[in-house]
Structures are given as structure tokens and as C-alpha cells.
């Protein structure tokens, strides 16, 4: 409380506004803030989320498999990529051409960004989906098998759809996390039409020697993440009432 009062009393608000909220600099972010930076952020994030979900589902099924090598491979992937910093994963992708001469990630810079977010997200998604699969009552599988369904058909048509509904709230939160992690794409050296929000704001802040673009980008992130966080909370609350 004392610190807050001290900030209010002693901060040079005019200087702060001049450096963080300069209207003419804020106007320079438009329309590229939305037509390029936000668009690319969503491309990286949605692409990474979709592939992370699919790979995470495969890993979750492997973790629950009765085949030991599948369980070991899945566990190794999950533990390794949950244990590595996300930034390190993006730096590894940046240096892939040096390690594998002639190799190119499909999709160019978009592909590299999506690959990084896929690796980061799939390890966490696998554990979320595994919990969802285990939350489906075992009687569902037993009933399906008693009707003559094969294990794989029962899993695809009955168990997985229920598990996906169960994990919608936590996966929504994971999408928000990936959206924020998309800022790491800047370490891949993106520029021009490939920049995401953070790179876009940083470049403009350097051009104008003013932090206003950083603040504008921060507000843009919040315009996306706060509604999504609220949606996840509402879904979780509704799901809790349904139990």
C-alpha cells in the first residue's frame, strides 16, 4: 500500500505518458497491428494448437496403452519437452538447417513457428487428454464392447468424444498459453509479413524510440486472452454443475 502511494505521488506521469502512451505513435501501429501482427499471431497459435492437440491425443493413447514400448516412448517425449524451456525449443528449430543440411520445415517461417508451438504444447496436451480419457467411466467401454464393438471403434466413437468434452476448459487455457508463447517466434528471425505481435511492437518501439507500441501490443494480447480466460472459467463452472 505504501509503495503504491509512493508511486502515485512521485512518478512523473507526464513523462510516463509521453513514453508509453503517445497517441501519434499508437496511430502508426494501424492497420498493420491487426492485418499482419495479430493475424500472424493467430495463425501461429491456432496452427500450433491443432497439431499439439492431435499429437497430444496420440501420446495420451500411447500412455494408456498396454504395450510397454508405447508407454515408454510417450513418457519420454512428455517428460523431455515439458522439462525444456520453450525458448530453447525455438532455438533448436532455428539451428535445424545447420544440423540437417538441406532440410527445410514445410511452410517456411509459418511452419517453423507452428512446429515450435506444436512441440511446446503437445507434451502438456498429452497429459490433459490422458486425464480426460481416464475420467470417462470404465462402464462406457464395457458397454460398447458388450454390443460387439472393437476396442478401437469404441475408443474413437464413444470414449474420445467424451474425453474431449471433459477437457474443453483446460485445453482453452492451454490455447491461451500457446497464444502467449507465440511471442517466441521472434527468435526465429521473422520479419516483414511474418511478424507476430511481440516482434511487431518491438520493431516499432525501436523505430520511434518509444514504448507506446509495446503497450498497444500488450492491450491487443489482453483483448484476446481475457475473453478466452473468461470463457474457460465459464465452461469449467458449467461442467462442474453438470456432475
Residue pairs with C-beta under 8 A, 6 or more apart in sequence:
19 210
19 211
19 212
20 211
20 212
20 214
20 215
21 212
21 215
22 210
22 212
25 204
25 208
25 210
25 212
25 213
26 212
26 213
26 215
26 216
28 204
28 208
28 213
29 200
29 201
29 204
29 213
29 216
29 217
32 200
33 197
33 200
33 216
33 217
33 220
36 193
36 195
36 200
37 195
37 196
37 197
37 199
37 200
37 201
37 217
37 220
38 197
38 220
38 224
40 110
40 190
40 193
40 194
40 195
40 196
40 197
41 179
41 182
41 196
41 197
43 110
43 114
44 110
44 113
44 114
44 117
44 182
44 185
44 196
45 117
45 175
45 178
45 179
45 182
47 110
47 113
47 114
47 117
47 118
48 113
48 114
48 116
48 117
48 118
48 120
48 121
48 178
48 182
49 117
49 121
49 174
49 175
49 178
51 114
51 118
51 122
52 117
52 118
52 120
52 121
52 122
52 124
52 125
52 174
52 178
53 121
53 122
53 125
53 129
53 171
55 118
55 122
55 125
55 126
56 121
56 122
56 123
56 124
56 125
56 126
56 128
56 129
57 125
57 126
57 129
57 160
59 74
59 77
59 78
59 122
59 123
59 125
59 126
59 129
59 130
60 74
60 125
60 126
60 127
60 129
60 130
60 132
60 133
61 133
61 155
62 70
62 71
62 73
62 74
63 70
63 71
63 74
63 75
63 78
63 126
63 130
64 130
64 133
64 134
65 71
65 74
74 126
77 122
77 123
77 126
78 123
78 126
78 127
80 123
81 89
81 119
81 120
81 122
81 123
82 123
82 124
82 127
86 116
86 120
86 181
86 184
87 184
87 187
89 116
89 119
89 120
90 116
90 184
90 185
90 187
90 188
91 187
93 105
93 112
93 115
93 116
93 188
94 112
94 187
94 188
94 189
96 103
96 105
97 103
97 104
105 111
105 112
105 115
107 114
109 188
109 190
109 194
110 194
112 185
112 188
113 182
113 185
113 188
113 190
113 194
113 196
116 184
116 185
116 188
117 178
117 181
117 182
120 178
120 181
121 174
121 177
121 178
121 181
124 174
124 177
125 171
125 174
128 167
128 170
128 171
128 174
129 163
129 164
129 167
131 167
132 163
132 164
132 166
132 167
133 159
133 160
133 163
135 163
135 166
136 159
136 162
136 163
136 166
140 154
140 158
140 159
140 162
141 151
141 154
141 155
141 158
141 159
144 153
144 154
144 157
144 158
144 159
145 151
145 154
149 157
149 158
166 239
168 235
168 239
169 232
169 233
169 235
169 236
169 239
170 232
170 236
172 228
172 231
172 232
172 235
173 229
173 232
175 228
176 225
176 228
176 229
176 232
179 221
179 224
179 225
179 228
180 221
180 225
182 196
182 197
183 196
183 197
183 198
183 199
185 196
185 198
185 199
186 195
186 196
186 198
186 199
186 202
190 196
190 199
191 199
195 203
197 217
197 220
197 221
198 217
200 213
200 217
201 213
201 214
201 216
201 217
201 218
202 213
202 214
204 213
205 211
205 212
205 213
205 214
